[in-house]
Amino acid sequence: MAYERGEAYIDKDYWDKKGRLAIMLPHSCDEWVIGTQEDAKQLITDLEKLIKEFPVEPTLEDKE
């Protein structure tokens, strides 16, 4: 399984241990297979896009 455009996403239902939202990637069981050089470039492009779109959300601490 190689990375395909748009597979990385912001999971608004997942909070890390510090109460922050997370960007998620699909993965195989034992290792992450990104794929070819072009697949890696697409992953970088998608991650940069998600970083720019990352919502300003309260942390879990703010919600308490």
C-alpha positions as CSV (number, residue, x, y, z in Angstrom):
1,M,0.0,0.0,0.0
2,A,1.6,3.3,-1.1
3,Y,0.4,6.7,0.0
4,E,-2.3,8.2,-2.1
5,R,-3.3,11.9,-2.3
6,G,-5.7,12.9,0.4
7,E,-5.2,10.0,2.8
8,A,-3.7,12.1,5.5
9,Y,-6.4,13.9,7.5
10,I,-7.1,15.8,10.7
11,D,-9.0,13.6,13.1
12,K,-11.2,15.8,15.2
13,D,-12.2,12.9,17.4
14,Y,-8.7,12.0,18.4
15,W,-6.8,13.9,21.1
16,D,-3.2,13.2,22.0
17,K,-1.9,12.9,25.6
18,K,-1.5,16.6,25.8
19,G,-5.0,17.3,24.6
20,R,-4.2,18.4,21.1
21,L,-5.8,17.3,17.8
22,A,-3.8,15.0,15.6
23,I,-3.0,14.6,11.9
24,M,-3.5,10.9,11.0
25,L,-2.0,8.7,8.3
26,P,-3.0,5.3,7.1
27,H,-0.5,2.5,7.8
28,S,0.2,-1.1,7.3
29,C,0.7,-3.4,10.3
30,D,4.5,-3.5,10.7
31,E,5.8,-0.5,8.9
32,W,4.6,2.6,7.0
33,V,5.0,2.2,3.3
34,I,5.0,5.6,1.7
35,G,5.8,4.4,-1.8
36,T,7.7,6.0,-4.6
37,Q,9.5,9.4,-4.6
38,E,6.3,10.9,-6.2
39,D,4.2,9.3,-3.4
40,A,6.5,10.9,-0.8
41,K,6.2,14.3,-2.5
42,Q,2.4,14.0,-2.5
43,L,2.5,13.1,1.2
44,I,4.6,16.2,2.0
45,T,2.2,18.4,-0.1
46,D,-0.9,17.0,1.7
47,L,0.8,17.4,5.2
48,E,1.7,21.0,4.4
49,K,-1.9,21.6,3.3
50,L,-3.3,20.1,6.5
51,I,-0.9,22.1,8.7
52,K,-2.3,25.3,7.1
53,E,-5.9,24.1,7.6
54,F,-5.3,22.9,11.1
55,P,-8.3,24.2,13.1
56,V,-7.8,26.4,16.1
57,E,-9.5,24.2,18.6
58,P,-9.4,24.3,22.4
59,T,-7.3,21.6,24.0
60,L,-8.9,19.1,26.4
61,E,-7.6,21.2,29.3
62,D,-9.5,24.2,28.0
63,K,-12.7,22.1,27.8
64,E,-12.5,21.2,31.5
